[in-house]
C-alpha cells in the first residue's frame, strides 16, 4: 500500500511540473490551507466583532474588503470562512470515499448476486436529486457544520463506488490475484492488500473533484439558509447577506463569489492534472 501511494505521489509531482496551470492551482489550494490553519493570527479582526459605526463600509485601508450590515470585517469573515469550506470539503469527501470504496470493492470482487444487489442500491441512490435530498435531510435534523459534512458525504459516494467496482472487475482477474488465491490468502487480505492499492488512481481523482463539489454544495446550502448559520462565517452566508444589499454593498457579493469560483476552479484544474498523470492511456496520447 505504501509503495503504491508513493508511486502515485511521484506521478502527481511529475505531472504538476509539466502543467504550470495545475501547479498554480495547487499553490492557491495550499495558500487557502495556510489561511485556514493560521486564521486567528492572520485575520485583522474577530469574524463576529460588530462595529455599528462602520456598517456597510466600502473597501478601505482599515477594512480591505469592506464591512457587512453589522459592521463585521469581511476580510476576517472570508478567512475564517475558508476554514469552514475546506473542512466541509475534506471531511465530507472522506466519508464519501470510505463508503464508496467499501461498497465498490465488495461488489467488484465478489460479483454475482452481491454485485447486482449493491449496484441496484447505487442506482436507486442516483435517482434522487442530490441537492433536494440534502435539503430534506438538513431540514429534518439539527443544522450544524458536522451535519452538513455528514449529509454531503452520505449522499456523494455513489460515483466512487462505481469507479472502484470497475477497477476491481478488471484487477481481480490479474495474475497476482490468482496467485494470491492459489496461496490460500483470505478474501479480505486480497481485497485490501493486493487489489485496492492498485485501484487507488480513480479514487484520488474523484476525491479532488469531490472536494470542489462539496464546497459548492455547502456554499449553496448556506446561501439558502440551510447550511452554516450566522454569526459563524462561511462563504455561502456572506454571499447571502450580499444578496440583500447588492445595490449598496457590491463587495459582499463579489468577494465571496470570487473565492468560491477560484477555489472550485483550482480543485477542478488539479483534478484534471491528476487524471492525466494517473491514466496511462492519456499519458500515451501525450
Secondary structure in CASP SS format (residue, H / E / C, confidence):
PFRMAT SS
TARGET T0000
AUTHOR 0000-0000-0000
METHOD secondary structure of the structure
MODEL  1
X C 1.00
X H 1.00
X H 1.00
X H 1.00
X H 1.00
X H 1.00
X H 1.00
X H 1.00
X H 1.00
X H 1.00
X H 1.00
X H 1.00
X H 1.00
X H 1.00
X H 1.00
X H 1.00
X H 1.00
X H 1.00
X C 1.00
X H 1.00
X H 1.00
X H 1.00
X H 1.00
X H 1.00
X H 1.00
X H 1.00
X H 1.00
X H 1.00
X H 1.00
X H 1.00
X H 1.00
X H 1.00
X H 1.00
X H 1.00
X H 1.00
X H 1.00
X H 1.00
X C 1.00
X H 1.00
X H 1.00
X H 1.00
X H 1.00
X C 1.00
X C 1.00
X C 1.00
X C 1.00
X C 1.00
X C 1.00
X C 1.00
X C 1.00
X C 1.00
X H 1.00
X H 1.00
X H 1.00
X C 1.00
X C 1.00
X C 1.00
X C 1.00
X C 1.00
X C 1.00
X C 1.00
X C 1.00
X C 1.00
X C 1.00
X C 1.00
X C 1.00
X E 1.00
X C 1.00
X C 1.00
X C 1.00
X C 1.00
X C 1.00
X E 1.00
X H 1.00
X H 1.00
X H 1.00
X H 1.00
X H 1.00
X H 1.00
X H 1.00
X H 1.00
X H 1.00
X H 1.00
X H 1.00
X H 1.00
X H 1.00
X H 1.00
X H 1.00
X H 1.00
X H 1.00
X H 1.00
X H 1.00
X H 1.00
X H 1.00
X H 1.00
X H 1.00
X H 1.00
X H 1.00
X H 1.00
X H 1.00
X H 1.00
X H 1.00
X H 1.00
X H 1.00
X H 1.00
X H 1.00
X H 1.00
X H 1.00
X H 1.00
X H 1.00
X C 1.00
X H 1.00
X H 1.00
X H 1.00
X H 1.00
X H 1.00
X H 1.00
X H 1.00
X H 1.00
X H 1.00
X H 1.00
X H 1.00
X H 1.00
X H 1.00
X H 1.00
X H 1.00
X H 1.00
X C 1.00
X C 1.00
X H 1.00
X H 1.00
X H 1.00
X H 1.00
X H 1.00
X H 1.00
X H 1.00
X H 1.00
X H 1.00
X H 1.00
X H 1.00
X C 1.00
X C 1.00
X C 1.00
X C 1.00
X H 1.00
X H 1.00
X H 1.00
X H 1.00
X H 1.00
X H 1.00
X H 1.00
X H 1.00
X H 1.00
X H 1.00
X C 1.00
X C 1.00
X C 1.00
X H 1.00
X H 1.00
X H 1.00
X H 1.00
X H 1.00
X H 1.00
X H 1.00
X H 1.00
X H 1.00
X H 1.00
X H 1.00
X H 1.00
X H 1.00
X H 1.00
X C 1.00
X C 1.00
X C 1.00
X H 1.00
X H 1.00
X H 1.00
X H 1.00
X H 1.00
X H 1.00
X H 1.00
X H 1.00
X C 1.00
X C 1.00
X C 1.00
X C 1.00
X H 1.00
X H 1.00
X H 1.00
X H 1.00
X H 1.00
X H 1.00
X H 1.00
X H 1.00
X H 1.00
X H 1.00
X H 1.00
X H 1.00
X H 1.00
X H 1.00
X H 1.00
X H 1.00
X H 1.00
X H 1.00
X H 1.00
X H 1.00
X H 1.00
X H 1.00
X H 1.00
X H 1.00
X H 1.00
X H 1.00
X H 1.00
X H 1.00
X H 1.00
X H 1.00
X H 1.00
X H 1.00
X H 1.00
X H 1.00
X H 1.00
X H 1.00
X H 1.00
X H 1.00
X C 1.00
X C 1.00
X C 1.00
X C 1.00
X C 1.00
X C 1.00
X C 1.00
X C 1.00
X C 1.00
X C 1.00
X H 1.00
X H 1.00
X H 1.00
X H 1.00
X H 1.00
X H 1.00
X H 1.00
X H 1.00
X H 1.00
X H 1.00
X C 1.00
X C 1.00
X C 1.00
X C 1.00
X C 1.00
X C 1.00
X H 1.00
X H 1.00
X H 1.00
X H 1.00
X H 1.00
X H 1.00
X H 1.00
X H 1.00
X H 1.00
X H 1.00
X H 1.00
X H 1.00
X H 1.00
X H 1.00
X H 1.00
X H 1.00
X H 1.00
X H 1.00
X H 1.00
X H 1.00
X H 1.00
X H 1.00
X H 1.00
X H 1.00
X H 1.00
X H 1.00
X H 1.00
X H 1.00
X C 1.00
X H 1.00
X H 1.00
X H 1.00
X H 1.00
X H 1.00
X H 1.00
X C 1.00
END
